[in-house]
Amino acid sequence: MNYLERNYDIVKERMIQQMENSIVLGRKLIDTALDTGLLNFIIKPLVKIFYDNWAQNDVRDNTLKQINLTLDTGIELLKNGATDDNFDRVVNESLPKYIEADQTSLQCSKKHKNYDRIINVAKETFINYLKEVVKFLDVKEDVEDYGDLCRIAFNSKELAEQNLMKQLEFTERGIKIVEEDLNILKLPIGRKIIVKALRRGFERTKAEFIKSLNETYNQK
């Protein structure tokens, strides 16, 4: 196995684990967000059924598509030369497929006035994500796990933190767009509950990512 294949497998495993953790956390937060008064006994099971079906099907399938697409695009870039021209080319080629699998845009109405803003966030997310993936894939040194890979790809905690904060900023922007007007969501029921859980999940995940980064760079 060459270093590209090794790094591909390490990053993919990490991203899949993060996906699974997010799905589990989302289910827990849905439970805590379900406070709908007298209608709770009606709304609660419906929202849970929606979330479970969504998580089991759309979320896993589409997130895996995005992970594979980004990693495959990163490999293509490194094999053909990660020049600015090549980067722009592969972004233009891969972006439509990335957006097709994007969970936020899939759950939003294309007719809503803010839909273009959601798509723009998805584009910026993909570009930044791809740049990060290229750094990970291009590590030629001997590594044993994701922590080793991260410390070499970003040779200081400050650089890694800057990249993490940038990626989290895109997620924050997407959530805020939805929070501005819940009518952008195509969900037939439980919009407030879903968005409330989404916000709590983001804050919890952000804290976990920062904690993990500190541990990776042996910072307390």
N, C-alpha and C positions, 0 to 999 in steps of 0.2 A: 504494500500500500504506500503510495507516495504522499507527500505532505498535504497536497490538495484534498485527496480523498480522506485522509486522517482528520483534517480540520473541518471538512464538510460534515463528517459524522459527528464530531464533537459539538459543533454549533447546532446541528439539527436536533441532537438529543437534548441539548439545553433548551432550545426554543419549544420543543414539544412538551417538556416538563413544565415550563412556564405556562404554556397553554392549559395543561391539565390542572395546574394549581389555580389558575384564574377561573376555570369552570367550577371547581369545587367551592372556591371562595364566593363566587357569584350566587351559587345555590344557598349558601349560608346567609348571605346578605339579603337575598330575597325573603327568607323567613323573618329576619329581623325588621325588614322594611314593611312587612305586611301588617299595617295597622289601619284598617279601613272601617272601624266602628261597627255599626249594625250589619253592614254588608260583608263583613270579613268572611263569614262562612260561605258566601257565594264567590267572592273575588279570589280568595286565597287559593283554592284548588285549581281554578282556571289559570291563574298566573303561574303556578308551579308546573302545571301541565305544559303550558306554552314554553316556559324556560327549559324544562327537561327535554322536550322534543327539539327545541332550537339548539341546545347544547349538544345533544347526541348526534344531530345531523348537520345543520348548517355551520355551526361554529367550528367543530372539529374538521369537517371536510374542507371548508373554505380557508381556515387558518393554515392547514397543512398545504393547501395549494399555494398560499402566499409564501410560506417558508421554503417550499421546494423551488418555487419560481425565483425567489430572491437569491437562493444559494446557487441555482443553475445559472442565473444571469451573472452572478459574481465569478463563477468558474469560467464562463465564456469571456468575460472581460479580461481576466488574468491570462487566459490562453491566447487571446488576440491582441493584447496590449491595452492597459487601462488608461488610454489617452482621453483627453476631454472629448474629442470627437466620437470615439467609441462609446464613451460613457453616455453621451447624449443620445446616440443611436440606440443603444440597448434599452435605455429608459423609455424612449418613444415606442419601441417595439413591445416592451414588456408591461408598460403601465396599464394599458387597457385590461389585460388579464388580471393584474393585481387589483384593480378597482372592481372588476367583476366579482372578486372573492372578498372584497372589503365589507366587514360586517356592519359598520356604521352606515355606509352608503346604501347597502342592501335593505336596511330597515328604514330608510328615509325616502320620502316622496320626491320623485324627480321634478314634480310640478311646484314644489315649495320654493319660495324666493331665496332661501338660504342653502339650497341644494348645491349650488356651484361652490359655495364656501366649503362644504363638506368634501367635495371632490378635490378641491385645491389642497386641503389638509392631507387627504389620502396621498396625493402626488408628492407633497413635501416629505411625508412620512416614508414613502417608498424610496425616495432619493437618499435620504439620510440613512435609512436602514441598509440600503445597498452599499453605501460608502463604508459603513461599519463592517458589513459582511466581507467586503473585499479586504479590509485590514486583517480580519481574522483568518481568512482563507490563505492569505499571502505569507503567513508565518512559517518560516522554513526551519526554525530551531526545533530541537527535541522538546516535546511537551507531553504531559500525561493526562491533563484534564483541562476543563474550561478555564479554571483559574490561571493555569500556566499560560494558556493562549491569550487571555485577557491582559495579563501583565506584560507580555511581549508586544502585543498589538498596540496597546496604550501603555507606554513605558513609565507613566506616572499616574498616581491617583487623580491628580488634577485634570489630566487629559481625559481619562475615563469618565470622570464626573461631569465634565463639560459635555461630553457626548451623550451621557445618560440624561442630563437635564434638558438637552435639546430635543431628544426623542420624547421625553415626558411632556415637554411643552406642546408638541403637536397633539398628543392625546388630550391634554387639558383644553386646547383650543376646540377640538372636536366635541368634547363634552359640553363646553360652554355654548356652542352653537345650538345644540339640542336643548339645553336648559333654557335658552332664550325663548324658544317657542316649541312646546312639546308636540304641536300639530305637525311638525316635520316628520314625526314618526308614523309609520304605517300600521303600527300595532293597534289591534282592535280593542284592547283592554289593558289596564294596568300600566299606563304610560308613566304616571308619577312614581309608582313603585319601582319599575324597571330603572328609571333614570336616577332615582334616589340610591338604589343599589349600585348603579354604575358609578356614581360619584364616590360613594363610600369605598367601593372596590378599588377605584383609582388611587385614593388617598392611602389605603392599606398597601396596595402594590408598590406605590412610590416609596413608602417607608421601608418595605422589604427589599426593594432594589438597592436603596441607599445603604441599608445594613449589610447586604451581600457584597456590595462594592467595597465597603470598609473592611470587611473580613478578607476579601480577596487581596487587598493591599496591606493587610495586617495593621489596620488602623483601628483604634478604639473610639 
